[in-house]
């Protein structure tokens, strides 16, 4: 059966037998891309632990088929929580048919007055384990009843923070369904090339020594002929290029520079514990301490401003939190698909063409007689 699904290419699989006509779980993988070290089968869930061959990243994947009964569902949430919390800070993906929605908007039925309360424990399970529910692209619902009036979003990928930090550009896409009443879901981590990104000036750059002098001297050094608006535009364009180079040389690789300074500080601490430091060593010791302080504040400020979060919410040096917020914003702002005239448009070139055509149709010049 697995060969029928996968074809003749090398593959591996793990499964949990069905009970009657439901409850069966099957996980397949490409053995050239994924090496599975172990698999565990529990009621309603199939765990796989392995590594991605090319990148060497270790992962855990839970294939879930939740029961419909509310009590049985709560037992499943509790067992999943115990497993996830026992694993600690690792890359975890919990995916499948959860038979639950997160809010009433994710369910539509013929009886609009009927609402389950299963979203409350389901949301609690997600929040307690700090799982990330990616935005669903392609379709609003993943399950459709045969009557054409009942539909829900029952299927999803839930990812740990470590998974999203490793692959911050993950997207979750619902494809068109066939004979099944469920839509197939795709979790993709491909980096699409949208072209050069615009330069974003960070307020904390001005705190780097020499910034104001650099900008003033560069601005005054530009010699451009033309009318005022053209000169201003060209100066902004040139100063942008100069600032990009300046930023690369002054604020890149801050974490590694901070670690190097900490190593140097540790050498002074160890030597100072055995003998008195010389005047030159004391001067260098004070300089290293000041550099660690200033670079750490600069690095935390950059992370904070890029994530647009409140500094005091999680603490100055919690860069892991800042990176997770920044990755979440990027996922939310990403355009993976557009619906144009009832059809789904995907891919960078197709989306660009659709956006261009949309605005071109709204900003066409109309030939009119203008007064002279």
PEKAUR-V918952 format. One record per residue. N is the residue number from 1. RES is the residue in one small letter. PSI is psi in whole degrees, -180 to 180 (none if undefined). NEAR is the number of other ideal C-beta (glycine too) atoms within 12 Angstrom. D_CENTER is the distance of its C-alpha to the mean C-alpha in Angstrom with 2 decimals. Layout:
BEGIN
((N,RES,PSI,NEAR,D_CENTER) (N,RES,PSI,NEAR,D_CENTER))
END
This chain:
BEGIN
((1,x,-42,11,34.73) (2,x,-38,20,31.63) (3,x,-32,13,33.24) (4,x,-40,11,33.73) (5,x,-46,15,30.02) (6,x,-30,19,28.82) (7,x,-160,11,31.83) (8,x,-7,9,33.64) (9,x,154,15,30.76) (10,x,137,18,30.26) (11,x,162,23,28.28) (12,x,167,25,28.18) (13,x,158,25,27.90) (14,x,146,29,28.14) (15,x,160,21,29.41) (16,x,123,27,30.74) (17,x,151,14,33.90) (18,x,160,14,34.20) (19,x,106,13,36.62) (20,x,-127,7,38.72) (21,x,4,6,36.78) (22,x,171,16,33.37) (23,x,-7,27,31.15) (24,x,144,21,30.74) (25,x,140,32,27.48) (26,x,127,26,26.85) (27,x,123,35,24.10) (28,x,151,28,24.63) (29,x,155,30,23.15) (30,x,115,21,24.12) (31,x,-17,19,26.01) (32,x,-21,14,25.58) (33,x,-30,20,21.78) (34,x,134,29,21.50) (35,x,113,23,23.96) (36,x,123,28,24.24) (37,x,-38,18,26.15) (38,x,158,16,26.91) (39,x,144,27,26.56) (40,x,137,23,27.72) (41,x,123,22,28.93) (42,x,174,22,29.31) (43,x,123,23,30.27) (44,x,6,35,27.64) (45,x,144,38,25.03) (46,x,114,35,24.83) (47,x,140,35,22.92) (48,x,136,34,22.27) (49,x,125,26,21.65) (50,x,-157,28,21.31) (51,x,143,23,19.85) (52,x,122,24,18.43) (53,x,-46,19,21.54) (54,x,-44,11,20.38) (55,x,-21,15,17.71) (56,x,15,13,19.36) (57,x,128,22,16.31) (58,x,149,25,17.64) (59,x,163,35,16.21) (60,x,133,36,17.57) (61,x,130,41,17.43) (62,x,117,43,19.36) (63,x,117,34,20.91) (64,x,138,39,22.14) (65,x,95,34,24.98) (66,x,148,38,25.78) (67,x,168,24,29.37) (68,x,-28,20,30.55) (69,x,133,15,32.63) (70,x,-41,20,31.15) (71,x,-44,13,32.66) (72,x,-34,21,31.54) (73,x,-41,34,28.00) (74,x,-38,23,28.13) (75,x,-41,21,29.42) (76,x,-45,35,26.44) (77,x,-41,37,23.95) (78,x,-43,23,26.02) (79,x,-39,26,26.17) (80,x,-41,40,22.44) (81,x,-44,28,21.91) (82,x,-41,17,24.60) (83,x,-48,28,23.12) (84,x,-44,35,19.54) (85,x,-29,19,21.07) (86,x,-31,15,23.52) (87,x,-32,26,20.94) (88,x,-148,15,19.44) (89,x,84,20,16.35) (90,x,172,26,15.43) (91,x,114,32,12.88) (92,x,135,35,13.74) (93,x,118,41,13.20) (94,x,117,44,15.66) (95,x,160,38,16.47) (96,x,-157,34,19.59) (97,x,107,35,22.04) (98,x,-8,42,21.90) (99,x,37,32,24.87) (100,x,153,39,23.50) (101,x,164,36,21.75) (102,x,-20,27,19.86) (103,x,166,19,22.14) (104,x,-24,19,25.33) (105,x,-16,15,23.74) (106,x,8,29,22.14) (107,x,136,32,25.71) (108,x,135,23,28.71) (109,x,168,22,32.11) (110,x,-33,14,35.73) (111,x,90,13,36.56) (112,x,-23,11,34.44) (113,x,-10,7,36.04) (114,x,122,12,34.81) (115,x,128,18,31.62) (116,x,159,24,30.38) (117,x,18,18,29.16) (118,x,-12,32,26.90) (119,x,-23,28,23.78) (120,x,-56,21,24.80) (121,x,-30,28,24.72) (122,x,-44,37,21.66) (123,x,-36,22,19.67) (124,x,-41,21,21.33) (125,x,-44,34,20.22) (126,x,-45,30,16.51) (127,x,-41,18,16.94) (128,x,-29,18,19.23) (129,x,9,32,16.84) (130,x,41,26,13.74) (131,x,151,34,11.95) (132,x,123,33,8.95) (133,x,105,35,10.30) (134,x,150,36,8.25) (135,x,141,26,10.46) (136,x,125,30,13.22) (137,x,153,31,14.31) (138,x,-49,29,17.87) (139,x,161,28,19.75) (140,x,-33,20,20.05) (141,x,156,29,21.74) (142,x,-11,36,21.65) (143,x,137,31,25.18) (144,x,129,28,28.43) (145,x,158,18,31.91) (146,x,-18,12,34.89) (147,x,-9,12,36.44) (148,x,-1,12,33.92) (149,x,-13,15,33.51) (150,x,129,19,31.33) (151,x,151,28,27.59) (152,x,162,35,24.58) (153,x,90,35,20.90) (154,x,-22,36,21.57) (155,x,142,40,19.11) (156,x,166,38,15.38) (157,x,129,39,12.74) (158,x,124,40,11.91) (159,x,145,39,9.59) (160,x,163,34,10.36) (161,x,-37,30,8.65) (162,x,-37,28,9.96) (163,x,-46,37,8.53) (164,x,-27,35,4.81) (165,x,-34,28,6.57) (166,x,-42,26,8.49) (167,x,79,29,6.43) (168,x,-13,26,3.22) (169,x,25,27,4.80) (170,x,141,35,5.64) (171,x,150,32,8.06) (172,x,118,35,10.87) (173,x,132,30,14.25) (174,x,125,33,17.66) (175,x,172,23,20.57) (176,x,139,18,24.22) (177,x,160,19,26.21) (178,x,-111,10,29.61) (179,x,-27,10,32.11) (180,x,156,16,29.68) (181,x,0,21,29.02) (182,x,145,28,25.28) (183,x,138,30,22.84) (184,x,139,22,21.06) (185,x,144,33,17.27) (186,x,127,26,15.21) (187,x,113,32,11.83) (188,x,148,24,11.12) (189,x,31,29,9.20) (190,x,138,17,11.66) (191,x,106,14,11.42) (192,x,140,20,13.74) (193,x,106,12,16.19) (194,x,10,19,16.75) (195,x,-175,9,19.30) (196,x,140,9,19.75) (197,x,146,9,17.64) (198,x,148,9,19.83) (199,x,132,19,20.85) (200,x,118,17,19.71) (201,x,128,21,22.35) (202,x,137,24,21.49) (203,x,-32,16,24.29) (204,x,-13,26,24.33) (205,x,-34,26,25.52) (206,x,-16,23,28.94) (207,x,-12,21,29.20) (208,x,129,28,29.42) (209,x,134,15,33.15) (210,x,-3,16,34.64) (211,x,-51,25,32.10) (212,x,-42,15,34.63) (213,x,-40,14,37.32) (214,x,-47,23,35.14) (215,x,-43,25,34.19) (216,x,-45,15,37.81) (217,x,-41,15,39.37) (218,x,-44,22,37.04) (219,x,-42,22,37.56) (220,x,-19,14,41.32) (221,x,-16,14,41.47) (222,x,124,23,40.31) (223,x,107,11,43.44) (224,x,134,20,42.87) (225,x,147,9,45.62) (226,x,-176,13,45.40) (227,x,163,10,45.23) (228,x,-45,11,43.24) (229,x,-40,11,40.19) (230,x,-43,13,39.77) (231,x,-44,17,40.24) (232,x,-43,16,37.62) (233,x,-45,16,35.05) (234,x,-37,20,35.77) (235,x,-41,23,35.67) (236,x,-39,21,32.20) (237,x,-42,17,31.08) (238,x,-40,22,32.74) (239,x,-30,27,31.57) (240,x,-45,23,27.94) (241,x,-43,18,28.51) (242,x,-39,24,30.32) (243,x,-34,27,27.62) (244,x,-45,22,24.96) (245,x,-41,17,27.34) (246,x,-42,26,28.17) (247,x,-40,28,24.57) (248,x,-37,15,24.03) (249,x,-17,16,27.15) (250,x,-27,26,26.74) (251,x,4,30,23.16) (252,x,155,18,21.42) (253,x,35,16,21.14) (254,x,-44,28,21.87) (255,x,-42,23,20.71) (256,x,-36,13,23.05) (257,x,-38,23,25.79) (258,x,-42,25,25.60) (259,x,-38,17,25.90) (260,x,-42,18,28.87) (261,x,-37,27,30.53) (262,x,-38,21,30.09) (263,x,-41,16,31.77) (264,x,-39,22,34.56) (265,x,-38,25,34.96) (266,x,-35,18,35.30) (267,x,-44,19,38.12) (268,x,-40,28,39.94) (269,x,-43,17,39.55) (270,x,-42,14,41.02) (271,x,-39,18,43.82) (272,x,-24,17,44.61) (273,x,-16,11,45.09) (274,x,-34,10,47.82) (275,x,164,10,49.57) (276,x,140,12,49.62) (277,x,148,20,47.44) (278,x,171,13,49.29) (279,x,-41,10,49.08) (280,x,-37,11,46.93) (281,x,-38,20,44.57) (282,x,-39,16,44.38) (283,x,-42,14,43.56) (284,x,-37,21,40.78) (285,x,-45,26,39.55) (286,x,-38,17,39.33) (287,x,-41,18,37.60) (288,x,-42,27,34.93) (289,x,-43,21,34.35) (290,x,-39,17,34.04) (291,x,-41,24,31.62) (292,x,-44,28,29.33) (293,x,-48,20,29.44) (294,x,-42,24,28.86) (295,x,-36,32,26.05) (296,x,-43,24,24.22) (297,x,-39,23,24.56) (298,x,-43,34,23.47) (299,x,-44,35,20.30) (300,x,-37,32,19.47) (301,x,-40,28,20.44) (302,x,-47,32,18.20) (303,x,-41,33,15.09) (304,x,-47,30,16.42) (305,x,-35,25,17.19) (306,x,-33,26,13.95) (307,x,-15,27,12.16) (308,x,44,20,15.29) (309,x,163,25,15.89) (310,x,131,15,19.35) (311,x,-46,22,20.49) (312,x,-1,10,22.63) (313,x,-42,14,20.31) (314,x,-2,20,18.96) (315,x,152,16,21.23) (316,x,-44,21,21.59) (317,x,12,22,20.34) (318,x,70,21,17.33) (319,x,-28,28,14.99) (320,x,-41,22,12.63) (321,x,-46,25,12.30) (322,x,-43,31,11.94) (323,x,-37,28,9.16) (324,x,-39,30,7.16) (325,x,-42,30,8.45) (326,x,-44,27,7.84) (327,x,-38,31,4.08) (328,x,-41,29,4.88) (329,x,-41,19,7.64) (330,x,-40,28,6.52) (331,x,-42,29,5.19) (332,x,-31,20,8.44) (333,x,-11,15,10.43) (334,x,144,28,9.87) (335,x,100,23,13.15) (336,x,-21,34,13.19) (337,x,156,28,16.64) (338,x,146,25,19.59) (339,x,115,18,22.65) (340,x,116,18,25.76) (341,x,41,11,29.19) (342,x,-4,7,28.09) (343,x,147,13,26.37) (344,x,126,21,22.70) (345,x,128,25,21.80) (346,x,161,27,19.01) (347,x,147,20,18.47) (348,x,-52,21,18.44) (349,x,-41,15,22.25) (350,x,-41,20,22.95) (351,x,-41,24,20.64) (352,x,-45,21,22.17) (353,x,-41,17,25.60) (354,x,-43,24,25.08) (355,x,-43,19,23.97) (356,x,-45,17,26.86) (357,x,-38,18,29.32) (358,x,-51,18,28.38) (359,x,-31,12,29.04) (360,x,-36,13,31.96) (361,x,-21,12,33.67) (362,x,-16,11,33.43) (363,x,30,10,34.64) (364,x,136,10,37.55) (365,x,140,8,40.64) (366,x,130,8,43.67) (367,x,114,6,47.09) (368,x,157,6,49.15) (369,x,117,6,52.32) (370,x,143,7,51.56) (371,x,145,4,54.39) (372,x,none,3,55.67))
END
